[in-house]
Amino acid sequence: MINTILLQISQSGTDTAMNAINAIAGPAEQSISLWDMAEKGGPILIPIAIFSILAIYIFFERLFTIRRFSKIDMNFMHQIRDHVHSGNVESAKMLCQKTDSPVSRMIEKGIMRLGKPVKEIEGAIENVGKLEIYKMEKNLNILGTIAGIAPMFGFLGTIFGVIKIFYMISAQNSLEINTISGGLYVKMISSAAGLLVGMVAYACYHYLVHLIDRIINKMEINAVEFIDLLEEPVKN
């Protein structure tokens, strides 16, 4: 009899402990797919998605353009120097026309101004260089704007969601943790999406700027080399 009572007490204690553990552990962890998050993120995700598509398009379009501009033949200036020293200006001009690069277009403009004062030639080369830089930087400001405005749209969606949650609480005159946590995690999706798009656009923007800066450096070096070529004393 005593053994039976002890067994029942032991079983009851085990069941109580298991119930306590289950209560602490709560329900099993549930996963949520990206599609579910997109559906629950609300309409604010539509402009964020548009921003992401636009940022990807601008990045690859600019990347291919900048890489095309960056193809500068290392022997180009040596050939220009040989043509100018030999007095073969037309050959130098034809070489510039056959070479598709910012440097060749700058040097071609300088060759067309031969016979003018060096300052005037230098100014003409500088003007062409500015136009080439403008071509490379086209639409980069849009990419930079997306990097700044996408997170703001995400935060705006979260703010609207929090306002809605507190409105529901005031209307129901009750405070339930499920209402707050369930609604809040949904509204945080827009913030996460906006931040993700913003960070990617920011990284793409600065990567393209880095590539453009390298090309500008090469353009300046070649322009200075051409001006020095014009100022070299003529060899008899």
N, C-alpha and C positions, 0 to 999 in steps of 0.2 A: 504493500500500500504506500509506504513512504517513498519507495523507489519510483512508483508511478507518479506521485505528486512532484518529485524532483525532476522527473523527465518532462512533465508538462511545463514546469517553471522554466526549465532550460530551453524547451522549444519556443515558449512564449518570449523569452528574452532574445532568442535568435531572430524571431520574426520581427520584434520591435527594432532591433539593431539594423536589420536589412531594410525595413521601412524608412528608418532615419537616413541611412546611406542613400537610398533612392531619392528621398526628398531633397537631400543636399545636392546630389548629382544632377537632379532635374531630368528633363527629357533628353533623349539622344540628340547629338549634334546634327543639325540639318544643314545641308549644302544648298547653295543657290547659284543658278547658272547665270552667265553673262546676259542671256536673253531675258531672264526673269528680272534681273536688275535694270535692264534697259526699259522694260515695260513698267516697272514700279518707279522709275526715276522721274516720270512726269513729262509734260510737254517741253519743259526747259531743256531736255536733252536733244531736242530737234535742232535748235541753233548751234549747240555744242557739237553735234555730229556734222553739221554743215561746216563749222570752223575746222574740224579735223580733216574733212575731205579737201577743203580749200588749201589748208596748210600742206598736206601731202602733195597736192598737185603743184603748188608754187615751189616747193622744195626741189622736186625732181626736175621740173622745167628749168629752174634756175641752175641746178647742178649740172645738167647737160650743157646749158649755154656757157656757164663759167668754165667748164672743162674744155669746151671748144676754144674759148678765148685764151686759155692757158697754154695752148700748143705753140710755143715759141722756139723756133729753130736756133740752136746755140751758134751755128755758123752764119746766121743771117747777117749780123753786123760785120763779120769779117769780110763777107762778100760785098757788102755795101762799101766798106772801106776801100777794098781793091778797086771797085768801079769808080768811086769818087777820085781816088788818087790817080787813076789812069785817065780821068776826064771823060769817062763813058757814063754820062748822066742818064741817058735813055735806058741803058741796061740796068742801072740801079733802080730807075722808076718801074721798069717792067718786072724786076724781081719783087718789088714791093706789091705790085698788083697781083702777082701770082701767089703771094704769101697771104693767107687769110689769118691775120692776127692784129690785135690792137697796136703792137709795136710797128708792124709794117705800114699800117695806115698813118701812124704818126710820122714815121720817117719819110713816107711818100709826100706828105704835106710839107715837110722840111725841104725835101729835094725840089719841089715845085717852087719854093721861095728862094732858091739859090740865086745869089747875086744881090739879095736884099741885105740890109743890116742884120747882124747876128741876133740882136734883140727882137727884131720882127720875126725872124725865123723861129726863135725860141717861143714867142707868143703864139704863133700859129700851131706849133707842136703841142703846146700846153692846151690850147682850145680843143684840138682833136682828142687829146687825152681825157679831157673832161667829158666829152661826148661818149667816149668808150666806157668810162667809169659809169656814166648814167645808164648805158645799155646793160651793164652787168648788174647794177643795183636795182633794176626795174622790178617792181612788185615786192621788193624786200621789206618795204615799210608795212605792207599788208601782213606779212608773216610776223613782223614784230608786234603789230597791233593785236593779232590773234593770240600771241603769247601773253599779252597783258589782259585782254578782255575775256578770254575763255574762262579763267578761274573766277572772274567777277560774275559771269552768268551762273556758274555752279553755286557760288555763295548765295546769289539771289534766289535760286531755286530752293536752297536749304532754308533761307529766311522765310520765304513764303510758306514752306512746310511747317516750320515751327509756329508761325502765326496761326495756321490752320489747326495745329494740335491744341494750342492754348484756347482757341475759340471753342473747340469741341469740349474741352474740359470745363470751361465756363458755362457752356450751354447745358451740360449734363450735371453740373454741380457735384461732380465726383472726381476724385483723383486716383486713377488706376495706373500702376506701373506698366501694364501691358499696352495701354493706350499710348503712353509716352514713348516707351522703348520701341514698340512696333512701328509707330509713325515716324520716329526720329531716324531710325536706321534707313528707312526708305528715302527720306529726304536728304540724308548724307550722301546718297549715290550721286546726286547732281554735283555736289562739291568735289567728290573724287574724280568724276569724269572731267569736270572743268580743269582741275589741277593737272590731270594726266595730259590733256590736250595742250594746256599752257606750257608744261615742262618740255614736251616734245617739240612744240613750235619754237620755244626759246632756244633749245639746243640746236635745232636746224638753222635758225637765224644766225646764231653766232658762228656756226661751222661755215656757212656760206660767206659771212663777213671775213672770216679768216682766209678763205680761199681768194677772195677779192683783194684783200690786203697784200697777199703774196704776188698777185698779178700786177698790182699797182707798183710794187717795189721793183719788179722787173721792167715795167714801162719806164719808170724814172731812171733806172740805171742805163737803159738803152738810149733814152733821150739825152742824158748827160754825155754819154759816149759819142753820140752824133754831133752834139754841139762842140765837144772837144775836137772832133775830127775836122770841123769847119775852121777851127781856130789854129789848127796845126800849120806850121810854116810849109810852104810849097817846096818840094824837093826838086832840085834842078837835075 
